[in-house]
Amino acid sequence: MIDLNNKVALITGSSDGIGAATAKLFSSLGAKVAIVGRKQDKLDKVAAECEAKSPHNYKPVVIRADFVNDEDVVRTLQETISAYKHLDILINNAGQSNNKDFLDTDALSDYDRTQQINVRSVVRLTQLAAPYLIEAKGSVVNVSSVSSLNTFPRMWSYGMAKSALNMFTKTMASRLAPNVRVNSVVPGPVRTNFVASLNLDPKTTWDRLVDKQPLKRVADPIDLANLIAFLACDASRNTTGSIVVSDSGELIADPMK
């Protein structure tokens, strides 16, 4: 049984997509959440939905931040602890993909930004949160990508970043045991604005993506939120250091079809 009642959860990248779905689900399960994103209007909308879904009418802590800036990462943890004095769960969901081809003259600057948001900010925030998570015997869930386990040349630095995130998950699961569990979820394509912003081949439509998946579906954000909630709570108390794939079967698709 998934029980998050009165747990304090910091959820990054929660103004849209998987993060927003996770914040709303956690709220509906009785958690106190801190939500983080770059766009205030989207954050306010998610916050209102979280409060409406909360059985305790908890109002989320709303933090506008851009994790390209280290100081925003530090402030995010500070504001969460200032509000709640406690932290049980950290969901590292904030992420950004690159769009520059490897041979583009601006590729390295694009690479640096991708690594900063997808890797460095996760390392920094987890390091800052660790003492509170250890005290709470809490959990961390990192949101990775099938790009970490397969080859997508157009998303080369994003795949590198998410591969690093997987290794960070495993090493921190070992380092922070037995007090803190650390796991990753690995989504395939999900119906979010993130996927829509990747500037994929114009021929790539949702219908085409659905047809490519063995399960003949593409995930909705709630599919990943459900998995994140399971890994965050005591129902998965025997699981740590796991890289858990939820990709509609993309990684096992028959390349001959």
MISE-819899 format. One line per field, with one value per atom (N, C-alpha, C): residue number from 1; residue in one letter; atom name; x, y, z. Coordinates in steps of 0.02 Angstrom, whole numbers. Example, Ala and Ser with C-alpha at 12.3 -4.5 7.8 and 13.67 -1.06 7.14 Angstrom:
k = 1, 1, 1, 2, 2, 2
r = a, a, a, s, s, s
a = N, CA, C, N, CA, C
xx = 660, 615, 660, 642, 684, 645
yy = -284, -225, -165, -112, -53, 2
zz = 390, 390, 390, 354, 357, 394
This chain:
k = 1, 1, 1, 2, 2, 2, 3, 3, 3, 4, 4, 4, 5, 5, 5, 6, 6, 6, 7, 7, 7, 8, 8, 8, 9, 9, 9, 10, 10, 10, 11, 11, 11, 12, 12, 12, 13, 13, 13, 14, 14, 14, 15, 15, 15, 16, 16, 16, 17, 17, 17, 18, 18, 18, 19, 19, 19, 20, 20, 20, 21, 21, 21, 22, 22, 22, 23, 23, 23, 24, 24, 24, 25, 25, 25, 26, 26, 26, 27, 27, 27, 28, 28, 28, 29, 29, 29, 30, 30, 30, 31, 31, 31, 32, 32, 32, 33, 33, 33, 34, 34, 34, 35, 35, 35, 36, 36, 36, 37, 37, 37, 38, 38, 38, 39, 39, 39, 40, 40, 40, 41, 41, 41, 42, 42, 42, 43, 43, 43, 44, 44, 44, 45, 45, 45, 46, 46, 46, 47, 47, 47, 48, 48, 48, 49, 49, 49, 50, 50, 50, 51, 51, 51, 52, 52, 52, 53, 53, 53, 54, 54, 54, 55, 55, 55, 56, 56, 56, 57, 57, 57, 58, 58, 58, 59, 59, 59, 60, 60, 60, 61, 61, 61, 62, 62, 62, 63, 63, 63, 64, 64, 64, 65, 65, 65, 66, 66, 66, 67, 67, 67, 68, 68, 68, 69, 69, 69, 70, 70, 70, 71, 71, 71, 72, 72, 72, 73, 73, 73, 74, 74, 74, 75, 75, 75, 76, 76, 76, 77, 77, 77, 78, 78, 78, 79, 79, 79, 80, 80, 80, 81, 81, 81, 82, 82, 82, 83, 83, 83, 84, 84, 84, 85, 85, 85, 86, 86, 86, 87, 87, 87, 88, 88, 88, 89, 89, 89, 90, 90, 90, 91, 91, 91, 92, 92, 92, 93, 93, 93, 94, 94, 94, 95, 95, 95, 96, 96, 96, 97, 97, 97, 98, 98, 98, 99, 99, 99, 100, 100, 100, 101, 101, 101, 102, 102, 102, 103, 103, 103, 104, 104, 104, 105, 105, 105, 106, 106, 106, 107, 107, 107, 108, 108, 108, 109, 109, 109, 110, 110, 110, 111, 111, 111, 112, 112, 112, 113, 113, 113, 114, 114, 114, 115, 115, 115, 116, 116, 116, 117, 117, 117, 118, 118, 118, 119, 119, 119, 120, 120, 120, 121, 121, 121, 122, 122, 122, 123, 123, 123, 124, 124, 124, 125, 125, 125, 126, 126, 126, 127, 127, 127, 128, 128, 128, 129, 129, 129, 130, 130, 130, 131, 131, 131, 132, 132, 132, 133, 133, 133, 134, 134, 134, 135, 135, 135, 136, 136, 136, 137, 137, 137, 138, 138, 138, 139, 139, 139, 140, 140, 140, 141, 141, 141, 142, 142, 142, 143, 143, 143, 144, 144, 144, 145, 145, 145, 146, 146, 146, 147, 147, 147, 148, 148, 148, 149, 149, 149, 150, 150, 150, 151, 151, 151, 152, 152, 152, 153, 153, 153, 154, 154, 154, 155, 155, 155, 156, 156, 156, 157, 157, 157, 158, 158, 158, 159, 159, 159, 160, 160, 160, 161, 161, 161, 162, 162, 162, 163, 163, 163, 164, 164, 164, 165, 165, 165, 166, 166, 166, 167, 167, 167, 168, 168, 168, 169, 169, 169, 170, 170, 170, 171, 171, 171, 172, 172, 172, 173, 173, 173, 174, 174, 174, 175, 175, 175, 176, 176, 176, 177, 177, 177, 178, 178, 178, 179, 179, 179, 180, 180, 180, 181, 181, 181, 182, 182, 182, 183, 183, 183, 184, 184, 184, 185, 185, 185, 186, 186, 186, 187, 187, 187, 188, 188, 188, 189, 189, 189, 190, 190, 190, 191, 191, 191, 192, 192, 192, 193, 193, 193, 194, 194, 194, 195, 195, 195, 196, 196, 196, 197, 197, 197, 198, 198, 198, 199, 199, 199, 200, 200, 200, 201, 201, 201, 202, 202, 202, 203, 203, 203, 204, 204, 204, 205, 205, 205, 206, 206, 206, 207, 207, 207, 208, 208, 208, 209, 209, 209, 210, 210, 210, 211, 211, 211, 212, 212, 212, 213, 213, 213, 214, 214, 214, 215, 215, 215, 216, 216, 216, 217, 217, 217, 218, 218, 218, 219, 219, 219, 220, 220, 220, 221, 221, 221, 222, 222, 222, 223, 223, 223, 224, 224, 224, 225, 225, 225, 226, 226, 226, 227, 227, 227, 228, 228, 228, 229, 229, 229, 230, 230, 230, 231, 231, 231, 232, 232, 232, 233, 233, 233, 234, 234, 234, 235, 235, 235, 236, 236, 236, 237, 237, 237, 238, 238, 238, 239, 239, 239, 240, 240, 240, 241, 241, 241, 242, 242, 242, 243, 243, 243, 244, 244, 244, 245, 245, 245, 246, 246, 246, 247, 247, 247, 248, 248, 248, 249, 249, 249, 250, 250, 250, 251, 251, 251, 252, 252, 252, 253, 253, 253, 254, 254, 254, 255, 255, 255, 256, 256, 256, 257, 257, 257
r = m, m, m, i, i, i, d, d, d, l, l, l, n, n, n, n, n, n, k, k, k, v, v, v, a, a, a, l, l, l, i, i, i, t, t, t, g, g, g, s, s, s, s, s, s, d, d, d, g, g, g, i, i, i, g, g, g, a, a, a, a, a, a, t, t, t, a, a, a, k, k, k, l, l, l, f, f, f, s, s, s, s, s, s, l, l, l, g, g, g, a, a, a, k, k, k, v, v, v, a, a, a, i, i, i, v, v, v, g, g, g, r, r, r, k, k, k, q, q, q, d, d, d, k, k, k, l, l, l, d, d, d, k, k, k, v, v, v, a, a, a, a, a, a, e, e, e, c, c, c, e, e, e, a, a, a, k, k, k, s, s, s, p, p, p, h, h, h, n, n, n, y, y, y, k, k, k, p, p, p, v, v, v, v, v, v, i, i, i, r, r, r, a, a, a, d, d, d, f, f, f, v, v, v, n, n, n, d, d, d, e, e, e, d, d, d, v, v, v, v, v, v, r, r, r, t, t, t, l, l, l, q, q, q, e, e, e, t, t, t, i, i, i, s, s, s, a, a, a, y, y, y, k, k, k, h, h, h, l, l, l, d, d, d, i, i, i, l, l, l, i, i, i, n, n, n, n, n, n, a, a, a, g, g, g, q, q, q, s, s, s, n, n, n, n, n, n, k, k, k, d, d, d, f, f, f, l, l, l, d, d, d, t, t, t, d, d, d, a, a, a, l, l, l, s, s, s, d, d, d, y, y, y, d, d, d, r, r, r, t, t, t, q, q, q, q, q, q, i, i, i, n, n, n, v, v, v, r, r, r, s, s, s, v, v, v, v, v, v, r, r, r, l, l, l, t, t, t, q, q, q, l, l, l, a, a, a, a, a, a, p, p, p, y, y, y, l, l, l, i, i, i, e, e, e, a, a, a, k, k, k, g, g, g, s, s, s, v, v, v, v, v, v, n, n, n, v, v, v, s, s, s, s, s, s, v, v, v, s, s, s, s, s, s, l, l, l, n, n, n, t, t, t, f, f, f, p, p, p, r, r, r, m, m, m, w, w, w, s, s, s, y, y, y, g, g, g, m, m, m, a, a, a, k, k, k, s, s, s, a, a, a, l, l, l, n, n, n, m, m, m, f, f, f, t, t, t, k, k, k, t, t, t, m, m, m, a, a, a, s, s, s, r, r, r, l, l, l, a, a, a, p, p, p, n, n, n, v, v, v, r, r, r, v, v, v, n, n, n, s, s, s, v, v, v, v, v, v, p, p, p, g, g, g, p, p, p, v, v, v, r, r, r, t, t, t, n, n, n, f, f, f, v, v, v, a, a, a, s, s, s, l, l, l, n, n, n, l, l, l, d, d, d, p, p, p, k, k, k, t, t, t, t, t, t, w, w, w, d, d, d, r, r, r, l, l, l, v, v, v, d, d, d, k, k, k, q, q, q, p, p, p, l, l, l, k, k, k, r, r, r, v, v, v, a, a, a, d, d, d, p, p, p, i, i, i, d, d, d, l, l, l, a, a, a, n, n, n, l, l, l, i, i, i, a, a, a, f, f, f, l, l, l, a, a, a, c, c, c, d, d, d, a, a, a, s, s, s, r, r, r, n, n, n, t, t, t, t, t, t, g, g, g, s, s, s, i, i, i, v, v, v, v, v, v, s, s, s, d, d, d, s, s, s, g, g, g, e, e, e, l, l, l, i, i, i, a, a, a, d, d, d, p, p, p, m, m, m, k, k, k
a = N, CA, C, N, CA, C, N, CA, C, N, CA, C, N, CA, C, N, CA, C, N, CA, C, N, CA, C, N, CA, C, N, CA, C, N, CA, C, N, CA, C, N, CA, C, N, CA, C, N, CA, C, N, CA, C, N, CA, C, N, CA, C, N, CA, C, N, CA, C, N, CA, C, N, CA, C, N, CA, C, N, CA, C, N, CA, C, N, CA, C, N, CA, C, N, CA, C, N, CA, C, N, CA, C, N, CA, C, N, CA, C, N, CA, C, N, CA, C, N, CA, C, N, CA, C, N, CA, C, N, CA, C, N, CA, C, N, CA, C, N, CA, C, N, CA, C, N, CA, C, N, CA, C, N, CA, C, N, CA, C, N, CA, C, N, CA, C, N, CA, C, N, CA, C, N, CA, C, N, CA, C, N, CA, C, N, CA, C, N, CA, C, N, CA, C, N, CA, C, N, CA, C, N, CA, C, N, CA, C, N, CA, C, N, CA, C, N, CA, C, N, CA, C, N, CA, C, N, CA, C, N, CA, C, N, CA, C, N, CA, C, N, CA, C, N, CA, C, N, CA, C, N, CA, C, N, CA, C, N, CA, C, N, CA, C, N, CA, C, N, CA, C, N, CA, C, N, CA, C, N, CA, C, N, CA, C, N, CA, C, N, CA, C, N, CA, C, N, CA, C, N, CA, C, N, CA, C, N, CA, C, N, CA, C, N, CA, C, N, CA, C, N, CA, C, N, CA, C, N, CA, C, N, CA, C, N, CA, C, N, CA, C, N, CA, C, N, CA, C, N, CA, C, N, CA, C, N, CA, C, N, CA, C, N, CA, C, N, CA, C, N, CA, C, N, CA, C, N, CA, C, N, CA, C, N, CA, C, N, CA, C, N, CA, C, N, CA, C, N, CA, C, N, CA, C, N, CA, C, N, CA, C, N, CA, C, N, CA, C, N, CA, C, N, CA, C, N, CA, C, N, CA, C, N, CA, C, N, CA, C, N, CA, C, N, CA, C, N, CA, C, N, CA, C, N, CA, C, N, CA, C, N, CA, C, N, CA, C, N, CA, C, N, CA, C, N, CA, C, N, CA, C, N, CA, C, N, CA, C, N, CA, C, N, CA, C, N, CA, C, N, CA, C, N, CA, C, N, CA, C, N, CA, C, N, CA, C, N, CA, C, N, CA, C, N, CA, C, N, CA, C, N, CA, C, N, CA, C, N, CA, C, N, CA, C, N, CA, C, N, CA, C, N, CA, C, N, CA, C, N, CA, C, N, CA, C, N, CA, C, N, CA, C, N, CA, C, N, CA, C, N, CA, C, N, CA, C, N, CA, C, N, CA, C, N, CA, C, N, CA, C, N, CA, C, N, CA, C, N, CA, C, N, CA, C, N, CA, C, N, CA, C, N, CA, C, N, CA, C, N, CA, C, N, CA, C, N, CA, C, N, CA, C, N, CA, C, N, CA, C, N, CA, C, N, CA, C, N, CA, C, N, CA, C, N, CA, C, N, CA, C, N, CA, C, N, CA, C, N, CA, C, N, CA, C, N, CA, C, N, CA, C, N, CA, C, N, CA, C, N, CA, C, N, CA, C, N, CA, C, N, CA, C, N, CA, C, N, CA, C, N, CA, C, N, CA, C, N, CA, C, N, CA, C, N, CA, C, N, CA, C, N, CA, C, N, CA, C, N, CA, C, N, CA, C, N, CA, C, N, CA, C, N, CA, C, N, CA, C, N, CA, C, N, CA, C, N, CA, C, N, CA, C, N, CA, C, N, CA, C, N, CA, C, N, CA, C, N, CA, C, N, CA, C, N, CA, C, N, CA, C, N, CA, C, N, CA, C, N, CA, C, N, CA, C, N, CA, C, N, CA, C, N, CA, C, N, CA, C, N, CA, C, N, CA, C, N, CA, C, N, CA, C, N, CA, C, N, CA, C, N, CA, C, N, CA, C, N, CA, C, N, CA, C, N, CA, C, N, CA, C, N, CA, C, N, CA, C, N, CA, C, N, CA, C, N, CA, C
xx = 42, 0, 44, 28, 66, 38, 81, 61, 111, 88, 130, 101, 55, 21, 70, 68, 109, 184, 203, 273, 288, 348, 370, 411, 389, 421, 440, 502, 527, 530, 492, 486, 509, 566, 591, 560, 563, 533, 460, 424, 354, 303, 322, 273, 235, 255, 225, 243, 210, 230, 232, 285, 291, 294, 332, 338, 272, 233, 167, 121, 120, 78, 99, 164, 189, 169, 175, 155, 81, 40, -33, -49, -16, -28, -6, 54, 79, 31, 7, -41, -104, -129, -191, -181, -118, -101, -81, -92, -81, -13, 30, 97, 96, 147, 161, 215, 202, 249, 277, 339, 370, 380, 353, 357, 404, 440, 493, 489, 496, 496, 517, 521, 544, 488, 427, 372, 320, 314, 271, 198, 173, 102, 86, 131, 120, 125, 173, 180, 117, 90, 30, -29, -34, -89, -81, -20, -8, -21, 1, -9, -82, -123, -195, -225, -204, -229, -205, -144, -119, -161, -173, -213, -283, -313, -380, -383, -328, -326, -306, -276, -250, -307, -308, -360, -355, -296, -285, -285, -299, -297, -228, -175, -108, -93, -64, -41, 32, 50, 120, 164, 227, 277, 295, 291, 304, 371, 416, 483, 498, 505, 524, 600, 627, 700, 720, 781, 811, 876, 878, 935, 998, 997, 1059, 1102, 1071, 1105, 1114, 1175, 1188, 1152, 1149, 1118, 1043, 1011, 941, 932, 981, 979, 983, 1030, 1039, 976, 949, 890, 830, 825, 769, 767, 825, 827, 814, 843, 834, 761, 725, 655, 611, 629, 591, 599, 660, 673, 646, 651, 623, 548, 514, 441, 422, 457, 435, 480, 541, 588, 608, 595, 600, 597, 626, 620, 623, 571, 567, 585, 568, 573, 600, 648, 674, 662, 626, 615, 654, 708, 749, 722, 677, 644, 664, 691, 708, 757, 744, 788, 778, 828, 824, 865, 838, 874, 913, 963, 1000, 969, 981, 956, 1012, 1073, 1128, 1160, 1171, 1207, 1279, 1307, 1375, 1426, 1416, 1464, 1448, 1395, 1379, 1432, 1448, 1499, 1478, 1413, 1390, 1376, 1398, 1380, 1405, 1464, 1491, 1454, 1433, 1394, 1327, 1298, 1236, 1247, 1304, 1323, 1330, 1363, 1374, 1308, 1262, 1197, 1159, 1162, 1128, 1156, 1221, 1253, 1237, 1236, 1222, 1152, 1103, 1034, 1019, 1044, 1026, 1071, 1131, 1178, 1201, 1235, 1264, 1212, 1155, 1104, 1076, 1071, 1048, 1098, 1162, 1214, 1213, 1210, 1211, 1151, 1091, 1031, 1029, 1049, 1050, 1099, 1157, 1207, 1180, 1146, 1117, 1061, 1022, 964, 983, 1042, 1060, 1054, 1078, 1072, 1000, 954, 883, 853, 873, 847, 873, 936, 965, 927, 914, 878, 808, 775, 707, 704, 763, 764, 719, 735, 693, 714, 694, 708, 717, 754, 766, 744, 709, 693, 718, 763, 788, 751, 735, 699, 750, 762, 811, 774, 798, 768, 795, 755, 780, 840, 850, 910, 973, 967, 1025, 1043, 998, 1007, 1006, 997, 994, 1030, 1036, 1073, 1025, 1026, 987, 1035, 1066, 1119, 1098, 1035, 1014, 1009, 1011, 1006, 1068, 1126, 1187, 1206, 1205, 1227, 1174, 1111, 1058, 1065, 1079, 1090, 1149, 1203, 1262, 1244, 1205, 1185, 1143, 1095, 1051, 1088, 1137, 1179, 1218, 1243, 1278, 1230, 1169, 1119, 1105, 1103, 1094, 1151, 1213, 1269, 1268, 1249, 1242, 1191, 1136, 1085, 1115, 1152, 1179, 1232, 1275, 1328, 1300, 1251, 1222, 1178, 1148, 1110, 1157, 1217, 1267, 1293, 1308, 1338, 1289, 1226, 1178, 1140, 1151, 1120, 1152, 1116, 1047, 993, 1013, 965, 921, 949, 913, 913, 854, 850, 853, 888, 895, 881, 833, 815, 804, 805, 790, 730, 690, 640, 664, 651, 675, 615, 589, 532, 555, 510, 515, 477, 447, 408, 347, 336, 280, 245, 180, 141, 149, 204, 218, 243, 246, 273, 348, 381, 453, 466, 429, 438, 421, 368, 347, 400, 443, 492, 558, 564, 628, 645, 598, 611, 629, 588, 599, 582, 596, 578, 503, 485, 415, 370, 398, 358, 342, 377, 366, 304, 250, 188, 174, 126, 108, 85, 46, 22, 80, 130, 188, 228, 234, 269, 231, 165, 124, 135, 135, 141, 208, 260, 327, 334, 290, 297, 266, 298, 269, 201, 191, 126, 75, 95, 51, 18, 59, 37, 98, 87, 137, 114, 160, 142, 109, 64, 40, 81, 87, 127, 107, 44, 22, 52, 67, 99, 166, 205, 269, 260, 210, 198, 181, 141, 124, 187, 232, 293, 338, 343, 382, 355, 289, 258, 274, 272, 288, 360, 407, 478, 493, 453, 465, 440, 393, 360, 386, 363, 387, 364, 317, 296, 354, 404, 463, 524, 514, 568, 626, 616, 670, 706, 692, 719, 764, 826, 871, 924, 948, 998, 971, 904, 873, 860, 868, 853, 790, 733, 669, 640, 633, 611, 535, 507, 435, 429, 432, 442, 396, 340, 294, 327, 384, 420, 470, 484, 527, 594, 625, 691, 692, 633, 631, 596, 585, 552, 592, 557, 588, 612, 678, 702, 686, 664, 649, 577, 538, 469, 466
yy = -60, 0, 62, 110, 172, 220, 237, 281, 339, 399, 458, 510, 489, 536, 574, 640, 686, 681, 646, 647, 713, 738, 800, 781, 805, 787, 850, 853, 906, 876, 908, 881, 935, 923, 973, 962, 1015, 1010, 994, 1025, 1005, 1055, 1098, 1145, 1116, 1056, 1026, 952, 915, 847, 799, 757, 706, 737, 790, 822, 848, 880, 906, 848, 796, 737, 706, 704, 676, 719, 785, 830, 823, 818, 811, 744, 691, 625, 623, 648, 649, 688, 744, 784, 745, 710, 671, 615, 593, 540, 567, 632, 662, 692, 695, 723, 799, 826, 898, 907, 947, 951, 1021, 1023, 1084, 1074, 1120, 1113, 1166, 1148, 1191, 1193, 1252, 1259, 1329, 1341, 1406, 1455, 1430, 1473, 1480, 1541, 1553, 1537, 1554, 1541, 1466, 1426, 1354, 1326, 1351, 1330, 1346, 1405, 1425, 1380, 1361, 1317, 1248, 1221, 1156, 1159, 1214, 1222, 1221, 1255, 1257, 1187, 1150, 1081, 1035, 1045, 1005, 1017, 1080, 1097, 1068, 1071, 1044, 969, 935, 862, 837, 880, 859, 845, 786, 772, 817, 848, 893, 967, 980, 1047, 1080, 1040, 1068, 1112, 1170, 1214, 1198, 1185, 1172, 1234, 1222, 1274, 1282, 1342, 1355, 1391, 1362, 1389, 1399, 1461, 1476, 1476, 1431, 1424, 1397, 1414, 1388, 1354, 1288, 1250, 1257, 1300, 1318, 1359, 1387, 1428, 1388, 1380, 1344, 1375, 1442, 1476, 1460, 1446, 1427, 1357, 1313, 1246, 1250, 1290, 1299, 1330, 1381, 1415, 1368, 1323, 1276, 1233, 1207, 1166, 1209, 1269, 1314, 1331, 1348, 1367, 1308, 1249, 1189, 1175, 1176, 1163, 1219, 1280, 1336, 1328, 1301, 1293, 1232, 1176, 1112, 1086, 1113, 1091, 1017, 987, 914, 895, 838, 814, 738, 707, 634, 608, 647, 622, 676, 658, 703, 671, 706, 684, 730, 704, 743, 734, 778, 771, 827, 882, 937, 914, 931, 909, 950, 948, 983, 945, 939, 905, 955, 930, 971, 965, 1016, 1015, 1024, 1036, 1049, 984, 980, 923, 923, 864, 857, 900, 908, 945, 1019, 1041, 1113, 1151, 1211, 1250, 1269, 1270, 1286, 1224, 1167, 1104, 1101, 1127, 1121, 1165, 1223, 1265, 1233, 1201, 1165, 1105, 1071, 1015, 1037, 1093, 1118, 1131, 1162, 1177, 1112, 1065, 1001, 965, 963, 930, 967, 1033, 1072, 1056, 1055, 1046, 973, 928, 857, 819, 843, 806, 849, 904, 943, 966, 991, 1015, 958, 898, 840, 821, 820, 804, 856, 919, 972, 969, 962, 961, 899, 842, 781, 786, 816, 826, 871, 924, 970, 937, 895, 864, 803, 774, 710, 710, 760, 757, 751, 785, 783, 715, 689, 624, 568, 573, 523, 524, 583, 589, 559, 569, 545, 473, 443, 377, 379, 427, 442, 408, 438, 408, 461, 442, 485, 446, 480, 452, 500, 476, 515, 497, 546, 533, 534, 476, 468, 467, 427, 424, 362, 336, 282, 304, 370, 395, 373, 354, 331, 259, 223, 151, 133, 183, 171, 228, 223, 273, 318, 382, 433, 489, 485, 532, 606, 621, 691, 716, 670, 688, 663, 671, 640, 662, 728, 750, 736, 736, 718, 644, 601, 531, 521, 559, 555, 577, 631, 657, 606, 577, 529, 464, 445, 388, 402, 463, 483, 482, 503, 502, 431, 383, 313, 290, 307, 287, 323, 386, 423, 389, 366, 330, 269, 229, 168, 181, 229, 243, 275, 320, 351, 302, 254, 202, 163, 150, 115, 160, 222, 269, 287, 296, 320, 265, 202, 145, 140, 117, 90, 143, 206, 257, 284, 289, 321, 274, 263, 224, 271, 251, 292, 249, 270, 233, 281, 254, 293, 263, 305, 283, 304, 261, 273, 275, 334, 339, 332, 304, 311, 374, 376, 435, 443, 505, 522, 582, 583, 638, 702, 736, 798, 851, 913, 967, 957, 921, 907, 871, 817, 780, 824, 863, 906, 959, 976, 1029, 1005, 940, 912, 924, 953, 966, 902, 852, 788, 794, 742, 739, 757, 803, 821, 761, 707, 647, 608, 626, 591, 620, 584, 604, 558, 577, 533, 465, 466, 402, 358, 389, 351, 324, 364, 341, 283, 289, 235, 171, 176, 117, 82, 120, 91, 52, 65, 34, -36, -85, -152, -151, -107, -104, -62, -33, 7, 64, 95, 154, 195, 258, 303, 323, 327, 341, 409, 413, 476, 493, 556, 574, 536, 520, 485, 415, 384, 318, 320, 372, 380, 404, 446, 470, 412, 364, 305, 265, 258, 221, 259, 324, 365, 361, 364, 360, 293, 239, 173, 171, 196, 194, 241, 294, 342, 319, 273, 254, 188, 170, 110, 45, 50, -10, -40, 1, -23, -25, -38, -34, -81, -131, -179, -161, -102, -83, -22, -29, 29, 15, 68, 62, 33, 35, 5, 58, 37, 79, 48, 77, 46, 77, 35, 59, 57, 110, 114, 149, 109, 138, 111, 80, 49, -6, -29, -83, -59, 6, 33, -3, -17, -47, -119, -151, -220, -224, -167, -166, -204, -240, -278, -229, -222, -174, -194, -256, -279, -261, -237, -219, -148
zz = 0, 0, 0, -43, -46, 7, 56, 110, 114, 96, 100, 148, 190, 234, 279, 274, 314, 299, 246, 225, 190, 199, 166, 104, 46, -17, -56, -77, -121, -191, -237, -305, -354, -386, -433, -502, -543, -610, -607, -561, -548, -572, -618, -646, -705, -727, -786, -789, -832, -849, -790, -789, -738, -668, -661, -595, -568, -612, -591, -571, -611, -596, -530, -517, -454, -395, -402, -347, -331, -382, -370, -339, -363, -334, -261, -247, -178, -133, -158, -118, -104, -154, -144, -94, -85, -38, 31, 40, 106, 119, 69, 79, 80, 112, 110, 57, 6, -49, -58, -82, -107, -181, -221, -294, -322, -374, -400, -476, -504, -577, -596, -661, -686, -700, -711, -732, -677, -651, -593, -607, -667, -682, -681, -707, -706, -635, -597, -527, -488, -498, -461, -478, -541, -562, -529, -530, -499, -423, -392, -320, -302, -341, -327, -334, -384, -393, -337, -314, -258, -195, -181, -121, -125, -185, -194, -185, -203, -198, -128, -88, -23, 25, 57, 106, 168, 176, 233, 212, 148, 120, 130, 125, 130, 69, 83, 29, 15, -48, -63, -52, -37, -41, -114, -140, -211, -219, -257, -265, -339, -359, -428, -432, -474, -477, -545, -565, -626, -607, -615, -590, -633, -682, -715, -667, -615, -565, -500, -477, -415, -355, -355, -298, -293, -350, -349, -320, -332, -303, -227, -203, -131, -100, -132, -105, -103, -151, -153, -90, -70, -9, 52, 53, 111, 121, 68, 74, 95, 71, 91, 165, 189, 260, 304, 281, 319, 330, 280, 285, 326, 316, 344, 401, 406, 459, 453, 397, 392, 318, 299, 231, 230, 202, 196, 127, 75, 7, -39, -80, -132, -200, -243, -312, -359, -387, -433, -504, -523, -588, -637, -612, -657, -710, -772, -826, -889, -932, -996, -1047, -1107, -1160, -1202, -1237, -1285, -1354, -1395, -1464, -1515, -1491, -1537, -1562, -1626, -1654, -1629, -1623, -1596, -1635, -1700, -1742, -1745, -1711, -1710, -1670, -1692, -1658, -1586, -1572, -1504, -1462, -1485, -1451, -1379, -1365, -1298, -1247, -1268, -1221, -1206, -1257, -1248, -1201, -1211, -1168, -1095, -1084, -1016, -980, -1015, -984, -969, -1015, -1005, -944, -938, -880, -815, -817, -757, -730, -773, -750, -734, -774, -766, -718, -706, -663, -604, -617, -562, -512, -537, -490, -447, -476, -439, -384, -402, -354, -297, -315, -264, -218, -247, -206, -162, -189, -149, -91, -105, -53, 3, -16, 34, 73, 39, 71, 113, 101, 132, 208, 244, 318, 341, 308, 327, 309, 251, 229, 273, 294, 340, 406, 432, 495, 489, 431, 421, 398, 382, 350, 288, 246, 188, 124, 68, 3, -50, -102, -160, -221, -266, -331, -384, -427, -482, -546, -587, -649, -706, -735, -789, -856, -902, -970, -1006, -1053, -1095, -1136, -1141, -1176, -1140, -1076, -1039, -1054, -1086, -1098, -1172, -1215, -1287, -1322, -1387, -1425, -1463, -1446, -1481, -1500, -1559, -1577, -1572, -1585, -1582, -1510, -1462, -1391, -1354, -1386, -1362, -1292, -1277, -1211, -1158, -1178, -1132, -1111, -1159, -1144, -1098, -1110, -1066, -995, -990, -924, -886, -920, -887, -870, -910, -892, -828, -822, -761, -701, -713, -660, -635, -681, -662, -616, -634, -593, -526, -526, -464, -418, -448, -410, -375, -413, -384, -330, -344, -295, -232, -239, -180, -141, -176, -141, -95, -118, -77, -22, -39, 10, 66, 50, 100, 135, 114, 150, 219, 270, 267, 279, 286, 308, 253, 192, 137, 77, 47, -14, -74, -126, -186, -248, -288, -349, -407, -467, -528, -564, -594, -642, -711, -760, -828, -875, -890, -936, -1008, -1048, -1121, -1140, -1199, -1219, -1174, -1152, -1109, -1139, -1135, -1164, -1122, -1133, -1097, -1146, -1122, -1162, -1173, -1128, -1135, -1201, -1213, -1275, -1336, -1329, -1384, -1401, -1351, -1362, -1391, -1405, -1426, -1500, -1537, -1608, -1646, -1635, -1669, -1743, -1780, -1850, -1857, -1903, -1911, -1925, -1951, -1965, -1900, -1845, -1782, -1748, -1750, -1717, -1659, -1616, -1560, -1585, -1639, -1667, -1689, -1719, -1742, -1683, -1629, -1570, -1537, -1535, -1507, -1546, -1611, -1654, -1645, -1626, -1617, -1552, -1503, -1437, -1436, -1407, -1401, -1367, -1318, -1283, -1321, -1377, -1419, -1379, -1338, -1301, -1283, -1269, -1242, -1173, -1126, -1056, -1048, -1001, -975, -913, -894, -835, -772, -763, -703, -699, -756, -756, -720, -733, -700, -628, -616, -548, -502, -526, -486, -467, -515, -502, -452, -461, -416, -345, -338, -272, -238, -277, -250, -225, -265, -246, -188, -181, -128, -60, -58, 5, 31, 91, 124, 91, 44, 8, -31, -47, -84, -38, 26, 75, 62, 19, 4, -61, -88, -154, -148, -168, -172, -225, -256, -309, -374, -381, -441, -494, -557, -615, -645, -632, -648, -712, -763, -829, -834, -861, -877, -944, -998, -1065, -1118, -1098, -1146, -1187, -1163, -1198, -1250, -1252, -1305, -1310, -1254, -1255, -1279, -1282, -1307, -1374, -1406, -1471, -1523, -1566, -1620, -1674, -1684, -1734, -1806, -1816, -1883, -1904, -1856, -1874, -1901
